[in-house]
Amino acid sequence: MNQNPPKYVALTFDDGPSAYTVSILDILKRYNIPATFFVVGSEVKKFPDVIQRMHREKHIIGNHTWSHPDITTLSENELWKEINSTNIQIMKIIGCSPNLFRPPYSSINDKNTDAIKKFRMTSVLWNVDSGDWYEKSPLGIQNNVISGIQKNSLIVMHDGDQYGSGPRDQIVTALPKIIKYLLENNYRFLTVPQFHQVAYKIEKWS
């Protein structure tokens, strides 16, 4: 009998949606894998049909600001505008708005953290970086994930191509191989809210 404790993984994608997001959604559908997409409001406006598909296929949509700034340079009011305008845009498309937030560049300070809680959002970072924002080869991305993988892993990848990451062909090629590796090693795939419930308890706003 297998007594090994369960291993959990959450796939997350930043900076989208983009034209590449459709290919990523196709791959996730093929393997029946849920994911969490941290979307940029200005890109959401360009790809409403992709947001509708994410929602329809039961992926979780999180907020990644309207214009992808370093939020540590913003006033609380400016940060509110970045988050709220994105939430409004998403609400227009799918009828609900996110409560998860990921700071661009993983750049966040205590002041931002307090403000985000006040806005009733939950900040989400990661513990495995695919390196797809600098890695030039799909194999390199795959190796970054495999070498960084932990018992409970929240992996950051990028489906958006507008904020320094360049074309996303490498992640589209690497993703099926990453999924196969994780499946073969008995990882259970979760959305970020599910991950927070069973794998990584967080302090939420009250």
C-alpha positions as CSV (number, residue, x, y, z in Angstrom):
1,M,0.0,0.0,0.0
2,N,1.3,3.4,-0.9
3,Q,1.9,5.4,2.3
4,N,3.6,8.3,0.7
5,P,2.0,11.7,1.6
6,P,0.4,13.5,-1.3
7,K,2.4,16.0,-3.3
8,Y,0.7,19.0,-4.7
9,V,1.5,21.4,-7.5
10,A,-0.2,24.6,-8.7
11,L,0.7,25.9,-12.2
12,T,0.4,29.7,-12.5
13,F,0.8,31.9,-15.5
14,D,1.5,35.6,-15.5
15,D,1.3,38.7,-17.8
16,G,-1.4,37.4,-20.1
17,P,-3.7,36.9,-21.7
18,S,-2.0,36.9,-25.1
19,A,-2.2,35.0,-28.4
20,Y,-0.1,32.2,-26.7
21,T,-2.6,31.7,-24.0
22,V,-4.9,29.8,-26.3
23,S,-2.1,27.1,-26.9
24,I,-1.6,26.9,-23.1
25,L,-5.3,26.4,-22.5
26,D,-5.3,23.7,-25.2
27,I,-2.5,21.8,-23.4
28,L,-4.2,22.1,-20.0
29,K,-7.4,20.8,-21.5
30,R,-5.7,17.9,-23.1
31,Y,-4.3,16.8,-19.8
32,N,-7.3,17.9,-17.7
33,I,-5.1,20.2,-15.6
34,P,-6.4,23.2,-13.7
35,A,-4.3,26.3,-13.5
36,T,-4.3,29.9,-12.2
37,F,-3.8,32.9,-14.5
38,F,-2.6,36.2,-13.1
39,V,-3.8,38.6,-15.8
40,V,-2.9,42.2,-16.7
41,G,-6.0,44.4,-17.1
42,S,-4.9,46.1,-20.3
43,E,-4.4,42.7,-21.9
44,V,-7.7,41.4,-20.6
45,K,-9.4,44.2,-22.5
46,K,-7.7,42.9,-25.8
47,F,-8.6,39.2,-25.3
48,P,-12.1,39.0,-23.6
49,D,-12.8,35.7,-25.4
50,V,-9.7,34.1,-23.8
51,I,-10.8,35.2,-20.3
52,Q,-14.2,33.7,-21.0
53,R,-12.6,30.4,-22.0
54,M,-10.4,30.4,-18.8
55,H,-13.5,30.9,-16.7
56,R,-15.6,28.4,-18.6
57,E,-12.8,25.7,-18.3
58,K,-12.7,26.2,-14.5
59,H,-9.3,27.9,-14.3
60,I,-8.8,30.6,-11.6
61,I,-8.2,34.2,-12.7
62,G,-6.1,36.4,-10.5
63,N,-5.2,40.1,-10.7
64,H,-1.7,41.2,-11.9
65,T,-2.4,44.9,-12.1
66,W,-3.6,47.0,-15.0
67,S,-0.2,48.0,-16.5
68,H,2.4,45.8,-14.8
69,P,4.2,48.5,-12.7
70,D,6.6,47.9,-9.8
71,I,3.9,48.4,-7.1
72,T,6.5,49.5,-4.5
73,T,6.8,52.8,-6.4
74,L,3.0,53.5,-6.2
75,S,0.9,55.3,-3.6
76,E,-1.9,53.4,-2.0
77,N,-4.4,55.2,-4.3
78,E,-2.4,54.4,-7.4
79,L,-2.2,50.7,-6.4
80,W,-5.9,50.7,-5.8
81,K,-6.5,52.1,-9.3
82,E,-4.3,49.4,-10.8
83,I,-6.1,46.6,-9.0
84,N,-9.6,47.9,-9.1
85,S,-9.6,48.8,-12.8
86,T,-8.4,45.2,-13.6
87,N,-11.1,43.7,-11.3
88,I,-13.8,45.8,-13.1
89,Q,-12.6,44.7,-16.5
90,I,-12.7,41.0,-15.5
91,M,-16.1,41.5,-13.9
92,K,-17.5,42.9,-17.1
93,I,-16.4,39.7,-19.0
94,I,-17.2,36.9,-16.6
95,G,-19.5,38.4,-13.9
96,C,-17.1,38.0,-11.0
97,S,-13.8,39.6,-10.0
98,P,-10.6,38.0,-8.5
99,N,-9.6,38.0,-4.9
100,L,-6.0,36.8,-5.7
101,F,-3.3,39.3,-6.5
102,R,0.3,38.7,-7.8
103,P,2.7,41.7,-7.7
104,P,4.6,42.2,-10.9
105,Y,8.3,41.3,-10.7
106,S,7.4,39.7,-7.3
107,S,8.1,43.2,-6.0
108,I,6.2,43.9,-2.8
109,N,6.8,45.6,0.6
110,D,5.1,45.8,4.0
111,K,3.1,48.9,2.9
112,N,1.8,47.2,-0.2
113,T,1.0,44.0,1.7
114,D,-1.1,46.0,4.2
115,A,-2.9,47.9,1.4
116,I,-3.6,44.7,-0.5
117,K,-5.2,43.1,2.6
118,K,-7.2,46.3,3.1
119,F,-8.5,45.9,-0.5
120,R,-9.6,42.3,0.5
121,M,-7.1,40.7,-1.9
122,T,-4.7,37.8,-1.1
123,S,-1.1,38.2,-2.4
124,V,0.4,35.1,-4.1
125,L,4.0,34.5,-4.9
126,W,5.7,31.2,-5.7
127,N,8.4,28.8,-4.6
128,V,9.5,27.4,-8.1
129,D,10.5,29.7,-10.9
130,S,10.4,28.1,-14.4
131,G,12.8,30.8,-15.6
132,D,10.8,31.1,-18.8
133,W,11.3,34.8,-18.8
134,Y,15.0,34.5,-19.5
135,E,15.5,30.9,-20.6
136,K,16.0,30.5,-24.3
137,S,15.3,26.8,-24.6
138,P,12.3,24.6,-23.6
139,L,14.7,22.1,-22.1
140,G,16.2,24.8,-19.9
141,I,12.7,25.7,-18.6
142,Q,11.9,22.1,-18.0
143,N,15.1,21.6,-16.1
144,N,14.5,24.7,-14.0
145,V,11.1,23.2,-12.9
146,I,12.4,19.7,-12.3
147,S,15.5,20.9,-10.3
148,G,13.3,23.3,-8.2
149,I,10.4,21.1,-7.5
150,Q,9.4,20.5,-3.9
151,K,6.8,18.4,-2.1
152,N,4.3,21.3,-2.4
153,S,5.2,23.5,-5.4
154,L,3.6,26.7,-6.7
155,I,5.3,27.2,-10.1
156,V,5.4,30.6,-11.9
157,M,5.4,30.6,-15.7
158,H,4.4,33.3,-18.2
159,D,1.7,33.3,-21.0
160,G,2.0,37.0,-21.7
161,D,4.5,38.4,-24.1
162,Q,4.3,42.2,-23.5
163,Y,6.3,42.7,-20.3
164,G,9.9,41.7,-21.0
165,S,9.5,38.0,-21.4
166,G,9.3,38.1,-25.2
167,P,7.7,35.3,-27.3
168,R,6.2,32.5,-25.3
169,D,7.0,29.6,-27.8
170,Q,9.4,28.0,-25.3
171,I,6.8,27.6,-22.5
172,V,4.3,26.3,-25.0
173,T,6.8,23.6,-26.0
174,A,8.0,22.9,-22.5
175,L,4.6,22.7,-20.7
176,P,3.5,19.2,-21.9
177,K,6.9,17.8,-20.8
178,I,6.6,19.5,-17.4
179,I,3.1,18.2,-16.9
180,K,4.1,14.6,-17.9
181,Y,7.0,14.7,-15.5
182,L,4.8,15.9,-12.6
183,L,2.1,13.3,-13.4
184,E,4.7,10.5,-13.6
185,N,5.9,11.6,-10.1
186,N,2.5,11.5,-8.6
187,Y,1.8,15.2,-8.2
188,R,-1.8,16.4,-7.8
189,F,-2.6,19.5,-9.7
190,L,-4.5,22.2,-7.9
191,T,-5.6,25.8,-8.4
192,V,-4.1,28.4,-6.1
193,P,-7.2,28.5,-3.8
194,Q,-7.1,24.7,-3.5
195,F,-3.3,24.8,-2.9
196,H,-3.9,27.3,-0.1
197,Q,-6.4,25.0,1.5
198,V,-4.4,21.8,1.5
199,A,-0.7,22.6,0.9
200,Y,0.2,26.0,2.1
201,K,-1.9,27.8,4.7
202,I,-1.7,31.6,4.4
203,E,-2.8,34.5,6.5
204,K,-5.8,36.0,4.7
205,W,-7.5,39.3,5.2
206,S,-10.2,39.3,7.9
